[in-house]
Amino acid sequence: MTHTSRDSAIEVRNLTRVFRTGGSGADVKANDDLTFSIPRGQVFGLLGANGAGKTTLVSQLLGLVRPTSGEIVVEGVDAVAHPDAVKAMTGFLPQTGLSMRLVEVRRALHYTGRLRGQSETDARRQTTELIEELGLGDVQDRYVDQLSGGMTRLVNFGMALMGRPKLLILDEPTNELDPHNRRLVWNMVSRRSAEDGTTVLLVTHNVLEAESAVDQVAVMNGGRITAMGTPGHLKEVLGDRIRLELFVKDEDGLALRERELFDAVGTLTEGKRDGSYLVQTDSARMPELMRVVHGELGMDRVADFRLTRPTLEDVYLTLDGRSDPVPAATAQTAATAETAAVPVTEEPAASTASPAATTATATATPASAEAPQALAGSTATAVLTASGPRTATAPTITGTPGTPGTPGTPGSTGTPGEAGATAATRTAPVRPPVPGKAPGAGNGVPPAGLGARARRMGVDLKFLWLEQMLEVRTTWSWVLMFGLLMPAAMVFGLTRIGDGLSDEESLLFIVSGAAIFSVANEGIGTLAQRIGALRQDGMMVYYASLPISRISFLAAMVFSRLLLILPGLITPMITAKLMYDTDFVISPALLLVLPLACMALSAIGLAIGTLVRSMDLLLVIVNLMIFVLLLVAPVLIPIESLPVPLQVFGYLLPPTYAAESLRLALVGDFGSAFLLNIGVLTAMTAVGLAGASRWLRWRTA
């Protein structure tokens, strides 16, 4: 039995999201005044064609997209005001898959749990449980990207379950899975719903799977919910009808005369493969239909046929706006409700057309005559009257729900609208954050104390850094080789220009220039491309859906490159010492200068990578940036050698201060000029990280 509470896990009220297209293009209304609720512990299916508004709705639930108007409350928390609190209680499996592809399966699960706020003990315990439950024991020590597509999908499903979320959002969870693992996933979803009370929002195109897995389903079209209810109730939209799946032997299919015979008794459409057809008709005409199959067509022409009741897929195809609706004459009224918990009274419809059956929740808003939304919930089921499935008007619902198993107590009554639509009384209380209370004071929002936030950021930084370091290990040898050879070659080549540049001042500029060039290439170039690749592959949404801060994510990206960048800074000094026996000062100040130079230039790379959306354009900008920084900024030559405009421009660039602070440290000059350079580098690092954090857009729109 489904573990369902009368309290709603999700409350959506008058939700609208409009995307501004700019230029002369019309604005796009991806979600259009959605109002519905999902009871706690329910498996709720969301169906709809591409562009129906499903992804936009999910993104708003996760706090990744800000609504244009309306409210979203998840487990009593305002999702717009406190997106991180919602992320902390939500597991998300996007269709594109998750990151952590270059770490072992066990680590991917464990790190995700820690990033979702689990303790070390609980994260390790659940990791072990999921590896056993998902049958991943044989691959737990392999990199995720070494697995097949189906096994990777299982790992991603396990990552979504880490942290034991109250809400689980799954977007096409069974993509690439074989039948055995599909059943495994659906069984696990059912168990968590039934035993743990987990609310599951399933976004899928696989209507046949959804029919067996969900408690309720909503069909979206054009940004609106066109129908909602249990699969059984929605199938009653098609009334007392039957469907015949027919497979003929002849590769040419049915002849024109044969098609006309079937059209005379029902609606004939071609199937998904050659020689297959679907015939739908009223059950009263079944004898005529079978007479056509046996008598007129002849069994020698039939390879196979199946006679069944309508499926949820038939309802979906009828209501998604791309197929003709079922004729009104065939629609029947669903006068009973399996889960009705409140009295339901039916108001006369404004139209005289035959009624169409669907269900409505006690949180329904008045439906318009042009584009109504049939809403359903587990606490009330109502009869809708309509001139077809797309033009239903909502009933009046009297009373509020009582306790389970008892009739509802008297309450307010909806009032009919101008088009015969009525408003249902809301029954599921919304629990927004209590005014006057700090986040965390009984609102379901994580504590906002400075100490708690600092500890949380420390944990996030640790495990994000570990993930990035483990991903870097696959290419570290090549990066390290480049970091060692390239600056050494620059020192060797540049000192031999003309008659030789081996004097102390020239060596200082060559050494500092080679070091900064290495940092710019690895810090600016590599990090910009890394961020761009994560965004282009759709994996950035994994990090954005976690309850982590952008600063922790960006800092982990920078710190993961330090060990690869530092050799490129040190190599020029060693090369100059071996070739010319230089007398550079090796002081503890270098332990400040070198990492700070790395972070300042890496922050530029992160800012560029988050700001530029095209990978091709990103590569062009990065290469141009490195070229300009090294040839226009006073890195390889004294600033006095540059024209005045370039001198001014040079002092706006971080490499100028990085190279100068390195030169001053190497000659042991730690006066005011050195301190000024350190201060400017620190400020530029902070500005770069702040810019990257702003442009990273944890909220994608």
N, C-alpha and C positions, 0 to 999 in steps of 0.2 A: 504494500500500500504506500502511495506517495506521501512523504512527510511534508504536508502543506500547512502553512499558517494563514490565518485570516489577515495578518499584517502583510502589506505589500513589500516585496524586495525592491521593486522599481516602480516609481511613480513618474510619469511623464505628462505634463500639462501644457497644452497649447504650444507645443514645440515647433518652431519654424527656423529653418536655416537657409539663408539666401547667399549665394556666391556671386560676387560682383565680377562680371567678365571683363569690364573695361571697354574702352573704344565704343564702337557702335553696336556691339553685341548686347542682346537682352540679358538681364540678370536671370540666374537659374535658381529656382526654388527647389532645393534638394529634399527638404522636409517641409510639409505644408500643414501646420496647425495640428500636430499629432497629440492625441490625448489617450492614454491607456495605462494600465497597471499590470504588473506581473506578480502573482502571489509568491511568497517565499517557499522555496523547495520545489518549484515547478520546472519542468523541462519545456521551454517555450521556443517554438520554431518560428523563424522569420524567413519567409519565402518572397521571391520577386525576381524579375528579370534584371539584367545589367542596367544600371542607371535608375533603378526604382527608388533609391535612397537608403538602402540597407547599410552600406558602409558609412555613410554620413551619420546615420542614427547611432551606430556602434561607436564611432569616433567621439560623438558628443557624450555618450554614456561614460566613456573612459576619460573625458576631459581633454582629449586631443584636439577637439574643434569646439569653439565657443558658439553657443546658439545665438541666432539673431534675436530671438525672443522666446519666451517660455521658460519652464522650470523642469529640472531633472533632480529627483531625489532617489538616492541609492542607499538602502538600508538606513534610512533616516538622515543621510548626509547630503547636503546640497552639492551636487557634482560640479556646478559652475564655480561656486565659491571655494570649495575644498577638493580640487581634482586629485591631489596626492592621497587624501584620505580614501577616496574611492578606489584608486589604484592599489592601495594597501590591502583591500579586501577583495580584489578582482583578479582572477587568472584569465589571461588572454592568449588565444592561439589565432594569429592572423593567417590569411590564406597564403601569404608570401613566405611563411616560415620565420624562424627566429634566428638570432645571431648565436654566438658561441659555437661556430662550426669547426673551429680549429683547436678545440679542447676535447678531452675525453668525455664520454657519455656520463660517467659518474660525476665528474667535475661540473659539467653543464647543469645537471640537476642540483647539485649541492650549492653551487654559486648562485643559481637563480633563487633558491630558498633563502639564502642569506641576504640577497639583495631585496627580497620581499619581506624582510624583517624577522625571519625565523632565527631562533637561537642556534648555536652550533650543534647542540645535541639533537634538537628536533629536526634540523635540516639533514643531518647525517642519518637519523632514523627514517625519515620519510624517503630519502634517496634510496636506502636499502629496500624499503617496502615497494617503491615504484619499480625498481629494477626487477624485483621478483614478480610483481603483478603484471608488468608489461612484457615479461620474458626477455629482458635485455641482458641477462647474466653473461651470455657468451660474448657480448660486444661492449661490455661496460668500460673496458680499458682501451677501446679504439676511438680515434678521432671521429667526431660526428660527421664530418664531410667525407669520411671513408665509407660510410654506410650507404645502402641503397636508398632510393627515394622514400619507400614505404617505411623502412626502419628509422630514417631521419624524422619522418612525420610522427612516429611513435614517441621518439625522444622529445620532440617539440610538444606533443600532447602531455607528456610527463612534466615538462618544464612549466606548462600552464597550470598543472595541479599542485606544484610546489607552493608551500605556504598555506595549504588547506584553505583556499579562498571561499568566501561566502557566495560570491557570484562568479560564474564561469562563462566566459564568452568564447564560443568556438565558431570559427569561420571555415566552413568546409573541412571538418576535422578528419574525414576519411579519405581525402584525396590521396591517391597512389597506394592505398592499402589493399591487401588481398582480402577475400571474404572472411578468412579466419580472424584477421586483425581488426576488420570492421566490426565483427561481432564482439570482439574483446573490448573495443573502445565504447560501443554502445552499452555493454554490460557494466563497464566502469562508470559511465555517466549515470546510468540508472541507479547503481548502488549509492553513489554520492548524493543523488537526489533523495532516495528513499531512506537511507540510513543517517546521513549527515545533515540533511536539510539544505543542501547546496542548491542554489537557483542557477539554472543553466539556460543561457540564451544561445540558440543554435541558428547560425546563418548558413543556409545551404541552397543549392540548386537540385540536390538529389531528393526529390519529393517522395520517392518510394521508401527511402531510408527514414526520412522525417516522419512518415506516417506511422511507422512502428516505434519510433523513439520518443515522440513528443506528447506532452499532455494537452497542450494547446498550440495553435498555429495562427500566424497572421500573414496575410498576403498583401504585399506592398506594390503599388503602381503609381508612378508619377509623383512620388513623394508623400503619398497618402496611404493609409491602411484601408483597403477596399473590403476586407472581410477578416473576421477573427472568431475563433471558436475551437472546440475540440475537433479532431479529424472526422469523427462520426457525424457531428452536427453540420460541419461544413459540407460534407458529402450529400447531406439532405438538400443542399442548394439545387442539386441536379434532379431532385425529386425521385419519383418511382421509375428509375431508368435502369437499363442494362447495357452492357458493352460487350461486343463480340470482337475478339482479336482473331483475324483470319490470315492464314498463310497459304498461298496457292503455289502449285508446282510449276506452272508455266513461268519462265523468266520474263516474258512480256507482260505478265500481270493480267488483270481483268480487262476484258474487252469492253467497248463502249456500252453494248447492250447489257452486259452483266453489271456494270456500274449503275446503269439506270434501274435495274431490278432492286439493288440494295438501297439506292436513293429513294425508291418508292416506299420503303418501310422504315427508313431511318436516315441518319447522317453518316456519310461515308467519307473517311479521310485516309490518306496514305500513311503507312507506318514508317518506321525509321530505317527499314531495309527493303531491298527490292522484293516484291511479291508479298508484302505484308500490308494489312489494312485494318482499320478500326471502324466499327459500325456502332453507333449509339442510337438507342430508340427507347420508347416506353415499354415497360414490362408487359403491358397488355398486347403488344404486337410481337411478342417473342415467337408464337406459333408461326406467324407469317415469315419472320426472319429465318427460322429454322427450315421452313418450306423452301425458301430461296436457296439456302445452303445445300439441302439434301436433294431437292427436286430440280430446280432451275439450273443451279451451278453444277451439281453432281459431285459426289464424294471422290470420284476419280481425279477431279481437279484440285482437291483440297489436300494440302500437306499436313496441316494441323489447324485446330481452332480452339479457342477458349471463350467460355461464356461466363462473365463475372458481373458483379455489381460495380458501379463507378468507383474509381480510386481517388485519392487526394490529388493525384497529378491531374486528373480530369477537371477537378475543381480549380486547381491552380491555372491551368490553361484557359479555363473559362473566365476567370476573374482578373487575369494579369493584363488585360487590355489589348491583347493581340489576337484574340479569338472572339468569334461571335458569341454573345451570351446565350445561355439556354433560353429557349422560348418560354414566355411567361406562362403559357398554358400547361407546361410540363412541370412547373415548380410547385412543390407541395409545402404546406405549413407544418413546421415541427412544433407540435403542441405540447410536447413533454420535455422535461429537462432532467438529466441524470443527476446533476449536482446542485439543483436549485435549493437555496437556503433562505430565500426571502420571497414573500408574495409578489407575484407579477401580474399586473393588469394590462390589458392590451387596449390602446387607443385606436379609434378608427383612422384608417389611412386617408390621406388627402387624395390619393390616386385610386382609381377603381380597378387597377390591374391586379392580377393574382398575386398573392403574397409570396415572398421568397424567404426561405428559412436560413437563419444564421443565429449567432448568439451575441449577447452584449454584457459588458461588465457593469458593475455598480459605479464605475468611475467614468462612464461615457459622458461626452458632451453632446449638445444638440447637433444632430447631423443635418447637413444642408441637403436640399433637394437635388442639387447638381452633382456633388461629389461627397456622398456620405461615407462614414466610416462605421462599419459594424464591429463593435467591440465586445470582447468576451473576457470573463474571469471565472475563477473557480467557485465563487460564492453566489453567483446569480446567473441564470440563463433566461433569456427573454425571446419572445417571438417578434420578428421584425416584419413589417408589411412593406411591400415595394412593388415597383413595376418591373423588376428584374434584379439580378444580383448586384448591380452597380448603383441602384437608386433606392436603397433601403432607407427607411426612416426609423428612428429609435423609439422604443416604447417608453411608457411611464413605469418606473419602478418605485414601489411604495415600501417604505420601511428600511431599517438598517439591520445588518446581520446580527444575530444573536450568537450565543456560543455554539460550538459544533453540536449538531444533533437536535437543536431546538429552533423553533420558529423565530424569525426576526421580530424585534420590538417595533412598535409603531414609530414612524419617522416622518420626514418630509416627503412630499409628493412632487414629482416633476410636473412642469407646466408645458402644455403643447405649444410649439412654436408656430410661425405663420404657415410653414409648409407641412404641418402635421407632425413635425419632429418634436421629440420631447427630451428633456434632460434627466438623466438618472441621478439619484442621490448618491453622493460619494460615500463609500463605506470604509475604505482603507485609509486610516489616518496618515497624514504626511508628518514626518518628524524632522523639521528643519533644525539647524543649530539653534540652541536656546539663546535668545538675546541676552547680552550681558555676561555670558560665560566665555571664558577663554577657550580656544580650541583645545580639545582633549578633556574638557570638563563635562563629561557625560554626553557628548555629541557624537561619539564614535570617531572623532578626529584624533590623529596621533598627537601626543603632547608636543607643545610648541616651546617648552623651556629651552634656554640657551644650552644647558648642559646636555639635555636629551638630544637636541638637534646636532650638537657637535659630535656626540658619540655615534649617532646615526650616520652622519657624513663620513666619519672615520671608517665605519664598517663598509659603507658604499665604496669609498676610495680604495680600501684594501682589496676587495674582491673584484672591482672593475680593473684595478691595476694588475692583479693576478691574471685575469682573463686576457688582458692586452699583452702581457709579457708572454703568456703561453701561445698566443697567436703569433707574436713576433718570432718565436723560436724556429718557425718553419723557414724563415728567410734570414735569420740573424747572421749566418756565416757569410752570405754574399754582401749584406749591408756592412758588416764589419770589415770585410776585405776592401770594399770601396772606400770606407771611412779611413782606412789606413793608407791605402795606395794613392788615392787622389791628392790629399794634401801633401804627402811626401813628394809626389811628382811635381806639384806646383812649386814647392820650395826648390827642388832640383832645377826645374826649368826656368823660373823667373830670375834666379840669381845669376843665370848665364846670359841674360839679355845684354846686348851691346858688349861693353868691355868687362861686364861682370858687376853685379850689385851685391857685393859681399861686405860693404861697410856696415857699421852697427845700426845706423838709422834705416838703411834700406832693408836689412835683415828683419828689423822690428816690424816694418810694414808688410814685408812678404810673409813672415810667420803669422802675424795677426790676420792678414787678409786670407791666407790659406785656411786658417782655422775657422774664420767666420763664413767662408764659402762652404765649407763642409757642413757647418750648422745650418746654413740657409738651405742647402740642398736637401738635407735629411729632415730638418725641422719644418721649413715652409713647404717644400715640395711633397714629401712623403705624407705628412699629416693632412695636408689639404686634400690629397688624393684619397687618403684613407676615409676621411669624413664623406667625401663625395661618393665613394664606392658604397659605403653603408647606406647612404640615402638613396642612391640609384637602385640598389638591390632590394630596397624595401625593408631592410633590417633595422633601420633607425627606429621604427615603430616599436621594436622590442624594448629598447632602452626607454623610449618615451612612455611606454605603458607600465613601467616599473615605478615604485614610489621612491625614486632617487632624485637627487638634485643635479641640475645641469653642470654646476661647478665641479661636483665630484666626478662626473663623467669626463669633462674636459681636462681636469687635473690628472686623472688616470691616463688619458691619452698622452699628455705631455710627459709625465714621469716615466711612462713605459718606453719612451724614446731616449731618455737621458743616457742609459748605459750604452746605447748604440751611437749616440752623438759625441759623447765625451772623448772616445779614442781619436776622433777626427780633430778635436781641439788640441790634444796633447801631442799627436804625431808630428806636426810642424816644428814644435820646440825640440823634440828628440832628433829630428832630421837635421835641423840647423846646428845643434850641438855636435852631432857626429861629423858633419861636413866642415864646419867652420870653427868648432870649439868655442861657441858663443858663451858669454858670461851672464846669461839671464838669471834673474832672481827667482828661485822657486820658493814661494812663500805660502803660508796658509790662506792668504787673500785669494789665491787662485781657486780655492774651494768655494768661494763666494762668487767670483767673477764667472767661472766656467758654467756652473748650473744656471746662473741668472741669464747669461747670454743665450743658453739653450732655450730657456723658458720664454724669453722675450720674442725670439724668432719663431718658436713653435706656436706661440699665441697668434702670431700673424698668419701662420699656415692654417690654424683652426678657424680663424675669422674668415679667411678667403674661402675655405672649404664649405663653411656653413652658409655663406652669402651667395656664392655662385651656384646655380642650379644645373647648369649643363656641364657634363664631364669634359666634352671637347673644349668648351670655352675655359673651363677650369685649368686644363693642361696648358693652354696658351698663356693664360694670365700668370700662372705659377712660373713658367719658364721666363716670361718677360720680366716678372718681378725680381727673380734671382739675378738676371742680367743687369737690370737697372740698379738694384741695390749695390752690386759689386763694382759697377763701372761709374755710376753717378755719385754714390756715397763715397766719402773719403776713407775707404777701407784699405786699398792697396797703395794709395798715394797720399801725401800730406794735403790737408784741406787748403793750404795756401796756394797749391798748384791749380786749384779749380777756379773758374770764373765765379764772381760774387753771387749770381743767381743760383748756381749749383752748390755753393757753400751754404746758402740759406736753406736750400732744399735738403742738403745732406744732413743738417741738424734736425730735420724732422723725421729721420729714419733711425730705427733701432740699431742697425748694423754699425752706424757711426759711433755710437756710444759703447757698443760691445767691443769693437776693435780698439777704441781709444783706452777703455778701462783695462783691456788685456795688455796693451803696450805699457801703460803706466805700472801695472802690476809686475811686468817682466823686468822693468828697470828699478823697481823698488820705490816708486814715487806714490805715496799714499796720502797725499795732501788733499786740498779742497777740490781740485779738479777730479781726482779719483772718486771722492765721495759724491760729487755732482753727477758723474757718469753712473755710479751705482744707483743713486736716487732716481735718475731718469729711466734707467733700465727697469727698475722696480715699478715705476709708474706706468711705463709702456706695457709691461707684462700684465698689470692689473687691467689696463684699458683694453688690451687685446683679448684677455679672457672674458671681460665683461661684454665686449662686442660679440665675441663668439657665442656667449651664453644667450645674448639677446637674439641673435640671428639664427641660433640653433632651432628655435621654435619647437619647444616641447609640445606646445599647441600648434598644430600644423596649419590652422586657419582660424 
